[in-house]
Amino acid sequence: MNQERVLSVLLAPHVSEKAAIMADASEQYVFKVVPTATKAEVKAAVESLFDVKVQSVNMINIKGKRKVFKGRQGTRNGVRKAIVRLVSGQEIDFAAAE
């Protein structure tokens, strides 16, 4: 896997109340990833960008909602998320990573 692909897999950390609780309680972090990302690519990207050891990766596909605006139907974009569990004792500090 080339370095360019590794750097383009992660789009952004997913910031929500549930993601913050998961990060504090069980060392799990949620990232938005490209739709073609695999578990191995996400694991390699997190390990290389944040210098941590990844225990496991779970992937989630969320379909976009159907919405009606002024009588016209449309669909919002879907998103693919990765839940990354780190080895115990390690953490990611997003404030220091910037």
C-alpha positions in Angstrom: 0.0 0.0 0.0 1.5 3.3 -1.0 1.9 6.3 1.3 -0.4 8.5 -0.8 -3.3 6.1 -0.4 -2.7 5.8 3.4 -2.8 9.6 3.8 -6.0 10.0 1.8 -8.1 7.3 3.6 -9.0 9.3 6.7 -11.2 12.3 6.0 -11.9 13.7 9.5 -12.6 12.6 13.0 -16.3 12.3 13.7 -17.1 14.7 16.6 -20.3 13.8 18.6 -21.3 13.2 22.1 -21.4 9.5 21.6 -17.9 9.5 20.0 -16.5 11.5 23.0 -18.0 9.0 25.4 -16.5 6.1 23.5 -13.1 7.7 23.5 -13.1 8.3 27.2 -14.6 5.0 28.3 -13.1 2.4 26.0 -10.3 4.0 23.9 -12.4 3.9 20.7 -12.2 6.7 18.1 -14.5 7.4 15.2 -13.3 8.7 11.8 -15.1 9.6 8.6 -13.3 7.6 5.8 -13.5 7.4 2.0 -16.2 5.1 0.7 -13.6 2.7 -0.7 -11.5 2.3 2.4 -10.9 -1.1 3.9 -10.1 -2.1 7.5 -6.5 -2.7 6.7 -6.1 0.7 5.1 -7.7 2.5 8.0 -5.5 0.6 10.5 -2.4 1.5 8.6 -3.5 5.1 8.3 -4.2 5.6 12.0 -1.0 3.9 13.1 1.1 6.0 10.8 -0.5 9.3 11.4 -0.9 9.2 15.2 1.9 6.7 16.2 -0.4 4.4 18.1 -1.1 0.6 17.9 -4.6 -0.3 16.7 -6.3 -3.4 18.1 -9.4 -3.6 15.8 -11.4 -1.6 13.2 -15.1 -1.7 12.6 -16.7 -0.1 9.6 -20.2 1.4 9.3 -22.0 2.5 6.1 -24.7 5.1 6.8 -27.2 5.8 4.0 -28.1 9.4 3.2 -31.5 10.6 4.3 -34.3 11.2 1.8 -35.5 14.8 2.1 -38.2 17.0 0.4 -37.4 20.6 -0.3 -40.1 22.8 -1.9 -41.8 19.8 -3.4 -38.7 18.2 -4.8 -37.3 15.0 -3.5 -33.6 14.6 -3.0 -31.1 12.4 -1.1 -28.3 13.6 1.2 -24.9 12.0 0.8 -24.1 8.8 2.6 -21.0 8.5 4.8 -18.7 5.7 5.8 -17.3 5.7 9.3 -14.6 3.6 11.0 -14.5 2.9 14.7 -10.9 2.3 15.7 -10.1 0.5 19.0 -6.6 1.2 20.3 -4.5 -1.1 22.5 -5.1 -0.3 26.2 -3.1 2.6 27.6 -2.9 4.5 24.3 -4.9 7.5 23.2 -5.1 10.1 20.4 -4.9 13.8 21.2 -6.5 15.6 18.3 -5.6 19.0 19.6 -1.8 18.2 19.6 -2.0 16.5 16.2 -2.9 19.7 14.4 
